[in-house]
């Protein structure tokens, strides 16, 4: 009889341990959400989400031709340090590797010849929302997705672009 009671206690203990093993992750997740433990406070995008900007077809630009409807557009204002910015963004484009055909660079301003993968245009008039040396990432529909000011390093732009390409497959 005593041996049977010990056996029953062991079986109950095993059952309680199984419940604890399956309940522990749920309790831990609830604690992380409730007390903000282990959850990063920052967002992952380095650029600003610019939803207030108009779509690309409303920008006051001279006509230009973008190759494919499925391409994202990296538009950049090239009024200061144009050659340096042009080269840095060309290198960023090359760093995309096999994803590079999904992106077209649109240089706004500057007199240099367009580099491979780049289209050139000019401002017809300067819009109020324009920032010098800013970079805008536009989705294939021409809607602004992110805006980068001149202080954002190209490696952070590359991170954001790669992330967007990953979450928006063809």
C-alpha positions as CSV (number, residue, x, y, z in Angstrom):
1,X,0.0,0.0,0.0
2,X,2.8,2.4,0.9
3,X,4.6,1.5,-2.3
4,X,1.5,2.3,-4.3
5,X,1.1,5.7,-2.7
6,X,4.8,6.6,-3.6
7,X,4.1,5.5,-7.2
8,X,1.0,7.8,-7.3
9,X,3.0,10.7,-5.9
10,X,5.7,10.2,-8.6
11,X,3.1,10.1,-11.3
12,X,1.5,13.3,-10.1
13,X,4.9,15.0,-9.9
14,X,5.7,13.9,-13.5
15,X,2.4,15.3,-14.6
16,X,3.0,18.6,-12.8
17,X,6.5,18.9,-14.4
18,X,5.1,18.3,-17.9
19,X,2.5,21.1,-17.2
20,X,5.3,23.4,-15.9
21,X,7.5,22.7,-19.0
22,X,4.8,23.7,-21.4
23,X,3.5,26.6,-19.3
24,X,7.0,28.2,-18.6
25,X,7.4,29.7,-22.1
26,X,4.0,31.3,-22.0
27,X,4.7,32.8,-18.6
28,X,8.1,34.1,-19.7
29,X,6.6,35.6,-22.9
30,X,3.8,37.3,-20.9
31,X,6.4,38.7,-18.5
32,X,8.6,40.0,-21.4
33,X,5.6,41.8,-22.9
34,X,4.1,43.1,-19.7
35,X,7.3,44.3,-18.1
36,X,9.2,45.2,-21.4
37,X,12.1,42.9,-20.4
38,X,14.3,41.8,-23.3
39,X,12.3,43.6,-26.0
40,X,14.2,46.3,-27.9
41,X,12.7,49.8,-27.6
42,X,14.1,51.1,-31.0
43,X,12.7,50.4,-34.4
44,X,15.0,48.7,-36.9
45,X,14.8,51.2,-39.7
46,X,17.6,53.8,-39.8
47,X,15.7,56.0,-42.1
48,X,12.6,58.0,-41.4
49,X,9.3,56.7,-42.6
50,X,8.1,59.5,-44.8
51,X,4.4,59.0,-45.5
52,X,3.8,62.8,-45.9
53,X,5.8,63.0,-49.1
54,X,4.0,62.9,-52.4
55,X,4.2,60.0,-54.8
56,X,7.1,60.1,-57.3
57,X,4.8,61.1,-60.2
58,X,3.9,64.3,-58.3
59,X,7.5,65.4,-57.8
60,X,8.4,68.5,-59.9
61,X,11.1,66.7,-62.0
62,X,12.1,66.7,-65.6
63,X,11.0,63.6,-67.4
64,X,13.1,60.4,-66.9
65,X,12.6,56.8,-67.7
66,X,12.6,54.0,-65.1
67,X,13.2,50.6,-66.6
68,X,10.8,48.2,-64.8
69,X,7.5,48.5,-62.8
70,X,8.9,46.1,-60.2
71,X,11.9,48.2,-59.3
72,X,12.3,50.1,-56.1
73,X,13.7,53.6,-56.6
74,X,16.5,55.2,-54.6
75,X,16.1,58.9,-55.4
76,X,18.7,61.3,-54.1
77,X,19.2,65.0,-54.2
78,X,22.6,65.7,-55.7
79,X,23.1,69.4,-55.0
80,X,26.2,69.2,-52.7
81,X,29.1,66.8,-52.9
82,X,27.4,65.2,-55.8
83,X,30.2,63.0,-57.0
84,X,30.9,61.6,-53.6
85,X,27.3,60.9,-52.9
86,X,26.9,59.4,-56.4
87,X,29.8,57.0,-55.9
88,X,28.7,56.0,-52.4
89,X,25.2,55.1,-53.6
90,X,26.6,53.3,-56.6
91,X,28.7,51.1,-54.2
92,X,25.6,50.6,-52.1
93,X,23.7,49.4,-55.2
94,X,26.5,47.0,-56.1
95,X,26.5,45.6,-52.5
96,X,23.0,44.4,-53.0
97,X,24.4,41.6,-55.1
98,X,21.7,39.4,-56.7
99,X,19.0,41.8,-55.5
100,X,20.6,44.8,-57.3
101,X,18.2,44.5,-60.4
102,X,15.3,45.3,-58.0
103,X,16.7,48.8,-57.5
104,X,17.1,51.9,-59.7
105,X,19.0,55.0,-58.6
106,X,17.4,58.3,-59.5
107,X,19.9,61.2,-59.3
108,X,18.2,64.6,-59.0
109,X,20.6,67.3,-59.9
110,X,24.3,67.2,-60.8
111,X,26.0,67.4,-64.2
112,X,27.9,64.1,-64.3
113,X,27.1,61.3,-66.6
114,X,24.8,58.7,-65.0
115,X,26.6,55.6,-63.6
116,X,25.3,52.1,-64.4
117,X,21.9,51.5,-62.8
118,X,21.2,55.2,-62.5
119,X,18.8,57.6,-64.1
120,X,19.3,61.4,-64.0
121,X,16.7,64.1,-63.6
122,X,16.5,67.8,-62.5
123,X,14.2,69.7,-60.2
124,X,11.9,71.9,-62.2
125,X,11.2,73.9,-59.0
126,X,12.3,73.1,-55.5
127,X,9.5,71.6,-53.4
128,X,9.0,72.7,-49.8
129,X,9.6,69.2,-48.5
130,X,13.0,68.7,-50.2
131,X,16.2,68.5,-48.1
132,X,19.7,68.9,-49.6
133,X,21.6,65.7,-50.0
134,X,18.6,63.6,-48.8
135,X,18.0,60.1,-50.1
136,X,14.5,58.7,-50.5
137,X,13.6,55.0,-51.0
138,X,10.4,54.6,-53.1
139,X,8.4,51.4,-53.5
140,X,7.7,50.1,-57.0
141,X,4.5,52.1,-57.1
142,X,6.5,55.3,-56.5
143,X,5.3,55.9,-52.9
144,X,7.9,57.0,-50.4
145,X,8.9,54.3,-48.0
146,X,12.0,55.7,-46.2
147,X,13.9,59.0,-46.2
148,X,17.5,59.3,-45.2
149,X,19.3,62.5,-44.4
150,X,22.9,63.1,-45.2
151,X,24.1,62.0,-41.8
152,X,22.9,58.4,-42.3
153,X,25.8,56.1,-43.4
154,X,25.3,54.1,-46.5
155,X,25.8,50.8,-44.6
156,X,22.6,51.6,-42.6
157,X,20.7,52.5,-45.8
158,X,21.9,49.1,-47.2
159,X,20.5,47.3,-44.1
160,X,17.1,49.0,-44.5
161,X,17.0,48.2,-48.2
162,X,17.9,44.6,-47.7
163,X,15.3,44.3,-45.0
164,X,12.6,45.8,-47.2
165,X,13.6,43.5,-50.1
166,X,13.4,40.5,-47.7
167,X,9.9,41.3,-46.4
168,X,8.7,42.3,-49.9
169,X,9.7,39.4,-52.2
170,X,9.0,39.6,-55.9
